[in-house]
Amino acid sequence: MSDRLKGKVCIITGTGGSMGRAAALMFARQGAKVVGCDVYPESAEETVEMVRGQGGDMVSLSRCDLTDPASCAKLVDLAVSTYGRVDVLFNNAAMAYFGWIDQISDDDWHRTIDQEVNLVFHMVRAAWPELIKSPGASIINTASVSAWSTYKLLPGIAHSAAKGAVLSMTRQLALEGRVHGLRANSISPGLIESKQTIPLLQDPVWAETMVGKVMLGRMGKPEEVAATALFLASDESSFITGTDIRVDGGTTAW
């Protein structure tokens, strides 16, 4: 255990997934009081047990649908009723649906916007009254390399549009938060190891094309994204706001 986040109350969404779980574990090891949530109760509870097993402090709300403003309010209420305040909001949770422009359904387009853009808006709006009370509070939004670049094998019209919106929303939040000392930044992960992406490596065409775009020649790890979020949540990043950090192994650098 260390103290980079000592005493900070940190909401992390999607703590049942790869990056959310990595962030919950890492934040807790650095002294944060973690408030998690997920749409999958079993995986969310596993993360709570893992955090507590390493001596950390965490509570969680699930099943929590962040596209529902009432659920976002309940998550903030859980943080305040348990720990008294909110210092950090890490909007990690998201879900995208893919299809080329001439094939994607209206439902998949709207579901992607709802589950990648609207849930960030709902969560920030719910947490805002608490965040502006906290000196040096931080919002961290998860964008994507797809907001900056494209993959020829990825039919990401909805995903790219959604994550581009997250980038723009983050800049606006930085502007509106400045008078309260509230910072807002985003992280753009590239190709990251997960239950969904690792099996795709068995396809040589997919592996050559997708991993081939990564300058470092490998997929990133969830812990590498979590470490960036930790930095943005900590006071070490106190003069950084309105910025996007690309955790992409150099994908967008060439």
C-alpha positions, 0 to 999 in steps of 0.5 A: 500500500502507498499514499499517492491517492491517500484518503481520496474517494474515487468512483470508477465505473465498470469495475467488473471489466479488465481496465476497471478492475485493474484501476480499482486494485491500483487505486486502492493500493495507493490509498484510495477509497474506491466506489465501483459499479458494473452491469454484471454483479458477479464480476463486480463483486469479485473485484470488491473481494480482490480489493479487500483481499489486498487490504483496500477499501471498496464498495460497489453498486450493481447491477448499475446501468449508467445510461439511466440517470437514476442509477448514476445518482444512486452511485454518487449517493453510495459514495457520499453515504459511505465515504462522505464525498467524491474526489475523483470520477473515472468514467471507464465503463463503455460498450460499442457496437460495430458495423460499416456505414452501409451495414450498421443498424440504427439500433447499434448506432444509438446503443453505441452513443448511449453507452459511450457518450450519454453515460459519461454525461449522466455520470458527470452531471450526477457527480458534479455537485460533489466534485466541485466541493472537493479541492483538486477534484479530477474527472477522467474520461475514457476516450479511444485511439479511434477518436484520433485514427482508424483501423482498416479491419474495424467497422467503427463508425459509431465508436469513432464518433462516440469517442470523438464526442468524449474528447470534446466533452472533456475539454468543455468540462475542463472549461466549466470546472476551472472556476471550481479547481476541478480538472477534466482529462481523458485517456485514449487507449489503443489496442488493449488485452482483454477477454474480447481481444486476446482470442482475436490474436489467433487470426493471423490477418487480424493480428498482423493488421491490428498489432502491426499498427502499434509502434511497440509491436504488442497489445497494451495491458489494462494495468498500463491504462490504469496507471495513467488514470492513477496519475490523472487522479493524483495531485501529481497531475495538478497542472494538467486539464483539458488534455488527452493522453494516448496510451496506444504504444505509438499507434498514432505516432506514425 
